[in-house]
Amino acid sequence: MSLKKKKIVHKKQCDSCIESGVQHLNPDYSKELNRLNRIAGQIEGIKKMITGRAYCPDILIQTKAIRSALKSLDTTILEKHIEHCVTDAFNSKDNKDIKHKINELMEIFKKTD
């Protein structure tokens, strides 16, 4: 049995913007790259801890730190999404687009924790 990697498609516009013809680009998250690099460094650190057979609670402290950093990243992305994409949908008064944005967020929150 072979495992196929799912191809990730990066879109510059959300589906509802494309469908409605709205000219709106996704927010720029390039400032978050430093945070992601720190998280990647923390993961590498955990790998070394595991390889070096570090004390279990020390490893757990680091995994909690990573979860916290990811949660903070999620919050930043959610804030920007609401400030830009969701606000644009509400300002457009397009009920289909508004409903799509609400449903999109509901689906994300159903999938988390």
Backbone as a ProteinNet text record, in pm:
[ID]
protein_1_A
[PRIMARY]
MSLKKKKIVHKKQCDSCIESGVQHLNPDYSKELNRLNRIAGQIEGIKKMITGRAYCPDILIQTKAIRSALKSLDTTILEKHIEHCVTDAFNSKDNKDIKHKINELMEIFKKTD
[TERTIARY]
83.6	0	88.5	70.1	151	69.6	138.1	73.3	103.2	-2	15.1	1.4	91.6	82.4	-24.9	-108.1	-210.5	-144.2	-169.7	-111.8	-184.6	-108.3	-165.2	-163.6	-279.3	-292.7	-301.5	-212.3	-211.1	-279.1	-389.6	-466.3	-441.4	-439.3	-422.4	-555.8	-665.6	-799	-880.7	-976.5	-1063.5	-1165	-1227.2	-1322.5	-1439.2	-1493.1	-1609.2	-1572	-1449.9	-1405.7	-1390.4	-1335.7	-1318.4	-1454.4	-1549.6	-1683.4	-1757.3	-1744.9	-1820.2	-1747.9	-1622	-1546.3	-1487.8	-1488.5	-1433.3	-1281.1	-1224.7	-1079.4	-1026.7	-974.4	-930	-821.2	-703.8	-594.3	-592.4	-544.7	-530.1	-428.9	-443	-348.3	-205.7	-111	30.9	72.4	120.6	164.1	315.2	387.6	532.7	601.7	540.6	599.5	596	515.6	503.9	611.9	693.3	797.4	899.5	932.7	1025.3	968.7	841.6	775.9	778.7	750.4	753.4	893.9	993.3	1131.7	1167.9	1118.5	1142.7	1075.5	953.1	880.3	955.4	1003.5	1080.9	1206.5	1269.8	1387.5	1353.5	1237	1193.9	1169.8	1112.5	1088.8	1221.6	1317.3	1449.6	1512.1	1490.9	1542	1480.8	1350.9	1284	1338.8	1364.5	1424	1556.1	1637.1	1766.5	1746.1	1646.8	1619.1	1579.4	1496.4	1452	1569	1649	1766.9	1862.8	1874.9	1964.6	1900.9	1778.6	1705.5	1691.3	1646.6	1626.6	1515.1	1511.6	1412.6	1272.6	1178.9	1044.2	975.9	970.1	905	970.1	1101.1	1168.5	1118.4	1097.9	1044.8	901.8	822.2	683	672.6	762.3	763.7	785.2	874.5	902.6	784.5	717.7	602.3	488.9	472.3	371.3	405.9	533.9	577.6	544.9	563.6	532.3	382.2	301.5	156.4	114.1	174.9	144	182.1	298.1	343.3	250.5	206.4	113.9	-22.2	-66.5	-193.5	-185.5	-72.8	-52.7	-53.9	8.3	6.8	-136.1	-210.5	-351	-429.3	-407.6	-479.1	-447.4	-321.1	-279.8	-345.6	-344.8	-403.9	-554.8	-619.6	-763.9	-799	-723.9	-749.5	-739.9	-634.5	-618	-729.1	-767.2	-873.7	-1003.9	-1034.8	-1157.7	-1147.2	-1031.6	-1013.4	-1020.3	-974.2	-969.8	-1080.4	-1067	-1155.4	-1301.2	-1322.4	-1459.7	-1521.7	-1446.1	-1496.3	-1532.3	-1447.7	-1477.4	-1608	-1629.7	-1753.4	-1874.7	-1866.7	-1979.3	-2002	-1894.1	-1907.8	-1966.3	-1946.1	-1997.9	-2149.6	-2205.8	-2349.9	-2396.3	-2302.3	-2333.2	-2363.8	-2492.8	-2533.9	-2469.5	-2449.3	-2385	-2239.8	-2170	-2031.1	-2023.2	-2113.2	-2115.7	-2138.4	-2236.6	-2267.9	-2149.2	-2083.9	-1967.6	-1857.2	-1829.8	-1724	-1758.5	-1883.4	-1925.1	-1911.2	-1960.1	-1951.7	-1806.7	-1723.5	-1581.3	-1517.8	-1545	-1490.4	-1550.2	-1678.6	-1742.5	-1679	-1650.6	-1588.8	-1448.6	-1374.2	-1239.7	-1248.7	-1340.2	-1351.1	-1406.2	-1485.3	-1533.4	-1419.5	-1317.3	-1204.3	-1096.5	-1102.6	-995.5	-1034.3	-931.8	-942.8	-1080.5
-118.2	0	125	209	330.4	448.9	535.5	656.2	770.5	833	946.4	1074.2	1166.9	1296.9	1379.3	1441.6	1529.4	1659.9	1699.9	1823.5	1942.3	2033.4	2152.8	2264	2322.2	2430.8	2561.2	2652.9	2783.1	2884.1	2937.3	3033.1	3173.8	3268.4	3408.1	3471.3	3405.1	3452.5	3334.9	3363.3	3257.1	3221.3	3104.5	3056.2	3151.8	3205.7	3294	3424	3472.5	3593.9	3565.3	3448.9	3410.1	3398	3328.3	3307.4	3438.8	3531.2	3656.2	3763	3735.4	3830.8	3945	3931.5	4035.5	4035.2	4153.1	4165.7	4188.4	4083.7	4088.6	3984	4026.4	3933.2	3891.9	3771.7	3725.4	3812.8	3825	3905.9	3851.8	3939.7	3904	3856.3	3733.7	3677.2	3659.7	3726.8	3707.3	3745	3833.7	3870.2	3752.1	3652.9	3536.2	3431.3	3453.5	3356.4	3340.3	3450.4	3439.6	3348.5	3365.1	3280.9	3134.6	3110.6	2972.9	2914.1	2995.8	2948	2911.4	2989.9	2957.2	2825	2805.9	2681.9	2564.3	2581.8	2475.5	2444.3	2547.7	2527.9	2452.6	2483.2	2411.4	2263.7	2236.4	2096.9	2023.8	2089.7	2028.8	2002.8	2095.3	2078.1	1956.7	1937.4	1820.6	1691.2	1693.5	1574.6	1538.6	1642.1	1617.9	1568.5	1623	1578.3	1431.1	1392.9	1253.4	1162.7	1204.2	1126	1112.3	1220.1	1220.2	1162.9	1114.8	1053.7	1149.5	1269.8	1372.7	1331.8	1396.2	1370.6	1402.4	1309.4	1319.5	1454.3	1502.9	1632.4	1747.6	1740.3	1845.4	1846.3	1728	1717.3	1771.4	1732.2	1778.1	1929.9	1990.2	2136.7	2199.6	2141.4	2194.8	2172.6	2056.6	2033.3	2129.4	2159.9	2258.3	2397.5	2429.7	2559.5	2570.5	2461.5	2461.9	2478.5	2406	2420.7	2564.4	2624.5	2763.1	2857.9	2835.8	2920.4	2904.4	2782.4	2759.4	2823.2	2816.2	2879.3	3030.4	3088.5	3231.8	3265.9	3181.6	3200.4	3191	3090.6	3076.6	3204.2	3259.4	3380.3	3496.7	3512.3	3619.7	3603.7	3481.9	3456.8	3477.2	3430	3448.5	3597.3	3673.5	3817.8	3885.6	3854.3	3916.2	3871	3745	3693.8	3769.3	3787.7	3859.9	4006.4	4068.5	4210	4234.8	4140.1	4162	4085.1	3955.9	3873.1	3876	3854.6	3851.2	3990.9	4091.3	4229.1	4268.3	4231	4260.7	4195.1	4070.8	4000.7	4073.2	4113.2	4183.9	4320.5	4389.7	4520.3	4509.3	4395.2	4376.1	4358.7	4325.8	4301.3	4181.5	4099.3	3979.9	3865.7	3833.6	3733.2	3597.2	3561.3	3432.5	3432.7	3540.9	3553.1	3557.1	3630.8	3639.3	3501.1	3431.2	3297.3	3203.1	3215.8	3132.1	3156	3282.3	3314.9	3259.2	3271.7	3219.4	3067.8	3001.3	2854.7	2806.6	2879.8	2847.4	2846	2949.7	2957.1	2848.7	2822.9	2717.8	2581.9	2552.1	2424.5	2412.7	2521.6	2519.6	2491.1	2557.2	2538.5	2401.3	2342.1	2205.2	2104.9	2133.7	2041.9	2055.1	2159.9	2182.5	2131.5	2115.5	2065.9	2018.8
0	0	0	-97.7	-103.8	-53.7	14.7	64.2	-31	-79.3	-168.7	-87.7	-114.2	-48.7	-117.4	-36	-89.9	-132.9	-255.3	-306.7	-245.1	-187.7	-128	-232.1	-253.4	-349.3	-271.1	-300.5	-233.6	-324.7	-277.4	-355.5	-303.8	-393.6	-354.2	-318.8	-352.2	-318.7	-268.1	-180.2	-131.7	-239.7	-226.2	-325.9	-347.3	-236.2	-251.4	-322.8	-303.2	-373.9	-523.3	-554.3	-694.6	-762.4	-694.7	-750.5	-772.3	-676	-685.9	-768.1	-805.2	-884.5	-802.7	-671.5	-584.3	-595.8	-612.6	-618.9	-477.8	-420.9	-282	-264	-223.5	-199.9	-53.8	-28.8	109.2	182.4	314.4	392.6	382.4	403.4	400.7	540.2	547.8	675.3	680.4	593.8	588.3	719.9	798.2	927.9	1025.4	996.7	1084.1	1056	953.8	920.3	1032.5	1101.1	1214.3	1321.9	1350.3	1450.3	1407	1279.4	1228.6	1233.7	1207.4	1216.8	1360.1	1456.7	1598.1	1634.3	1587	1612.8	1551.8	1428.9	1363.8	1444.2	1497.8	1581.7	1709	1766.5	1886.4	1855.5	1740.8	1701	1684.5	1620.5	1606	1743.3	1836.1	1971.2	2039.6	2018	2076.6	2016.3	1886	1822.6	1890.1	1914.6	1980.5	2123.4	2191.5	2327.7	2329.6	2233.4	2226.5	2191.7	2094.2	2056.7	2175.4	2252.5	2368	2494.2	2479.4	2591.2	2709.7	2678.2	2781.1	2876.6	2989.9	3093.5	3038	3055.7	2996.8	3023.2	3147.6	3171.1	3095.2	3074	2996.7	2852.2	2796.7	2659.9	2656	2754.4	2759.6	2772.3	2846.2	2858.5	2720.6	2642.7	2508.5	2413.6	2422.9	2334	2369.3	2499.9	2539.8	2485.7	2486.7	2434.3	2285	2212.8	2069.4	2047.7	2124.1	2111.3	2140.2	2240	2275.6	2161.7	2102.9	1991	1871	1843.8	1732.8	1760.5	1884.4	1921	1899.6	1935.4	1914.7	1765.8	1684.6	1539.6	1486.6	1534.1	1494.2	1524.6	1642.5	1683.9	1590.4	1556.3	1465.5	1329.1	1276.9	1145	1149.6	1255.1	1268.8	1276.2	1354.2	1364.5	1228.8	1153.9	1021.6	926.6	936.2	849.8	876.3	1003.2	1038.5	996	1022.2	988	837.8	757.4	612.8	540.4	533.9	451.6	498	626	678.1	673.5	712.4	707.6	564.8	468.8	327.8	285	329.5	293.9	351.5	477.9	539.8	475.4	442.8	377.8	237.6	173.3	37.5	36.1	152.6	166.1	81.4	36.6	-41.6	56	71.2	169.9	147.2	23.1	-7.8	43.5	20	64.1	216.7	279.3	425.6	485.1	433.2	484.1	462.9	348.2	318.7	421.8	453.6	550.3	688.7	729.3	859.7	862.1	758.2	751.4	747.9	677.5	668.1	807.8	885.8	1022	1110.8	1097.8	1178.5	1150.9	1025.8	989.8	1049.8	1048.6	1106.8	1256.2	1324.7	1469.6	1505.8	1418.3	1443.4	1437.9	1357.6	1337.2	1443.5	1525.7	1622.1	1759.8	1840.1	1978.1	2008.6
[MASK]
+++++++++++++++++++++++++++++++++++++++++++++++++++++++++++++++++++++++++++++++++++++++++++++++++++++++++++++++++

